[in-house]
C-alpha cells in the first residue's frame, strides 16, 4: 500500500486523463459561452474557415445548426462536467480516501452513455477506445480502491 510515497503510475495516468478531460470540457464550455453572447451564431462557412476545415464536415454543420438556447445549455453542461472532472483529478491527487469511490461512481455512470453512443454509431474506433479506457480505469480503481484509506499527510513540524 502506498502511503507517503509517490503515486503509482496508474493513479498518475488517471489524474492526468481526468484533468485533460476537464480542460477540454471547460474550453468547450467557454467557447459556447462566447458563442451564446454573440449577436448571431456564425455560419458553417465562417466556422470552417476559423477551424481550417471543410464546411461539409459533420461537426461544422452541427455547430452551425444549433440554436442560441442550445448553445447556452451546452455551455452550462460543459462547464459543469469540466468542473467535475477537475474535482475528480484533484481529489485523487490529494489522496482523499473516498476519492477512488467517487471516481468509480462517476465513471460507472458514464458507461451507459458510451454504450448508447456505440449503438448509435457502431463504426469508428474512437467510441470503443473511450469505453475501453473508462473500463480500465474502473478495474484499476476497484482493485486499488482502499489505497488512500490509511494515508495521512505528514505533520508540519
C-alpha positions as CSV (number, residue, x, y, z in Angstrom):
1,X,0.0,0.0,0.0
2,X,1.3,3.4,-0.9
3,X,1.4,5.8,2.0
4,X,3.6,8.9,1.9
5,X,5.4,7.7,-1.2
6,X,4.8,8.6,-4.8
7,X,1.5,7.9,-6.5
8,X,1.6,4.8,-8.7
9,X,1.8,5.3,-12.5
10,X,-1.8,4.1,-12.8
11,X,-3.1,6.8,-10.5
12,X,-0.9,9.5,-12.2
13,X,-2.3,8.4,-15.6
14,X,-5.9,8.6,-14.3
15,X,-5.3,12.0,-12.8
16,X,-3.7,13.4,-16.0
17,X,-6.6,11.8,-18.1
18,X,-9.2,13.4,-15.8
19,X,-7.5,16.8,-15.9
20,X,-7.3,16.6,-19.7
21,X,-11.0,15.8,-20.0
22,X,-11.8,18.6,-17.5
23,X,-9.8,21.1,-19.5
24,X,-11.4,20.0,-22.8
25,X,-14.9,20.4,-21.4
26,X,-14.1,23.7,-19.8
27,X,-12.7,25.0,-23.1
28,X,-15.8,23.8,-24.9
29,X,-18.0,25.5,-22.2
30,X,-16.1,28.8,-22.5
31,X,-16.4,28.7,-26.3
32,X,-20.1,28.0,-26.0
33,X,-20.4,31.0,-23.6
34,X,-18.6,33.1,-26.2
35,X,-21.0,31.9,-28.9
36,X,-24.0,32.5,-26.8
37,X,-23.0,36.1,-26.2
38,X,-22.7,36.8,-29.9
39,X,-25.5,38.6,-31.7
40,X,-25.6,35.9,-34.4
41,X,-24.2,32.4,-34.5
42,X,-21.5,32.1,-37.3
43,X,-22.4,30.3,-40.5
44,X,-20.9,26.9,-41.4
45,X,-18.5,28.6,-43.8
46,X,-17.3,31.0,-41.1
47,X,-16.8,28.2,-38.6
48,X,-15.0,26.1,-41.2
49,X,-12.7,29.0,-42.1
50,X,-11.8,29.6,-38.5
51,X,-11.1,25.9,-37.9
52,X,-9.4,25.5,-41.3
53,X,-11.8,22.7,-42.2
54,X,-14.5,22.0,-44.8
55,X,-18.0,23.5,-44.4
56,X,-19.3,20.0,-45.3
57,X,-17.7,18.5,-42.2
58,X,-20.4,16.9,-40.0
59,X,-19.2,18.6,-36.8
60,X,-19.1,22.0,-38.5
61,X,-22.6,21.5,-39.8
62,X,-23.8,20.5,-36.3
63,X,-22.2,23.6,-34.7
64,X,-23.7,25.9,-37.2
65,X,-27.2,24.4,-36.8
66,X,-27.6,24.9,-33.0
67,X,-30.0,27.4,-31.6
68,X,-28.9,30.1,-29.1
69,X,-30.8,28.3,-26.4
70,X,-29.0,25.1,-27.2
71,X,-25.7,26.9,-27.0
72,X,-26.5,28.1,-23.5
73,X,-27.4,24.6,-22.5
74,X,-24.2,23.2,-24.0
75,X,-22.1,25.9,-22.1
76,X,-23.7,25.1,-18.8
77,X,-23.4,21.3,-19.1
78,X,-19.8,21.5,-20.5
79,X,-18.7,23.8,-17.7
80,X,-20.3,21.6,-15.1
81,X,-18.8,18.4,-16.5
82,X,-15.4,20.1,-16.8
83,X,-15.6,21.1,-13.2
84,X,-16.5,17.6,-12.1
85,X,-13.5,16.0,-14.0
86,X,-11.2,18.6,-12.5
87,X,-12.5,17.9,-9.0
88,X,-12.1,14.2,-9.5
89,X,-8.5,14.6,-10.5
90,X,-7.7,17.0,-7.7
91,X,-9.3,14.7,-5.1
92,X,-7.2,11.8,-6.4
93,X,-4.1,13.9,-6.5
94,X,-4.6,14.9,-2.8
95,X,-5.3,11.2,-1.9
96,X,-8.6,11.9,-0.3
97,X,-9.6,8.4,1.0
98,X,-13.0,8.4,-0.7
99,X,-11.8,9.9,-4.0
100,X,-11.4,6.4,-5.6
101,X,-15.1,5.6,-4.7
102,X,-16.2,9.0,-6.1
103,X,-14.3,8.4,-9.4
104,X,-15.6,4.8,-9.6
105,X,-19.2,6.0,-9.2
106,X,-18.9,8.8,-11.8
107,X,-17.1,6.7,-14.3
108,X,-19.7,3.9,-13.9
109,X,-22.4,6.5,-14.6
110,X,-20.8,7.3,-18.0
111,X,-20.6,3.7,-19.2
112,X,-24.3,3.5,-20.3
113,X,-23.9,6.8,-22.3
114,X,-20.8,5.4,-24.0
115,X,-22.7,2.1,-24.9
116,X,-25.6,4.2,-26.3
117,X,-23.1,6.2,-28.4
118,X,-21.6,2.9,-29.7
119,X,-25.1,1.6,-30.6
120,X,-26.0,4.8,-32.4
121,X,-22.8,4.9,-34.4
122,X,-21.0,1.5,-34.2
123,X,-18.4,2.3,-36.9
124,X,-15.3,4.2,-35.8
125,X,-12.8,3.2,-33.2
126,X,-12.9,6.4,-31.0
127,X,-16.0,5.4,-29.0
128,X,-14.6,1.9,-28.4
129,X,-11.3,3.4,-27.2
130,X,-13.1,5.7,-24.8
131,X,-15.1,2.8,-23.4
132,X,-12.0,0.6,-23.1
133,X,-10.1,3.4,-21.2
134,X,-13.0,4.0,-18.8
135,X,-13.5,0.3,-18.2
136,X,-9.7,0.0,-17.5
137,X,-10.0,2.9,-15.1
138,X,-12.9,1.2,-13.3
139,X,-11.0,-2.1,-13.0
140,X,-7.8,-0.4,-11.7
141,X,-9.6,1.8,-9.2
142,X,-11.7,-1.1,-8.0
143,X,-8.6,-3.2,-7.3
144,X,-6.9,-0.3,-5.5
145,X,-9.9,1.5,-4.0
146,X,-8.7,1.5,-0.5
147,X,-5.1,2.6,-1.2
148,X,-5.6,6.1,0.2
149,X,-7.7,5.0,3.3
150,X,-4.7,4.8,5.6
151,X,-2.8,7.7,4.0
152,X,-2.1,10.6,6.3
153,X,-0.3,13.8,5.3
154,X,3.0,14.3,7.0
155,X,2.6,16.5,10.1
156,X,4.0,20.0,9.8
157,X,6.8,20.3,12.5
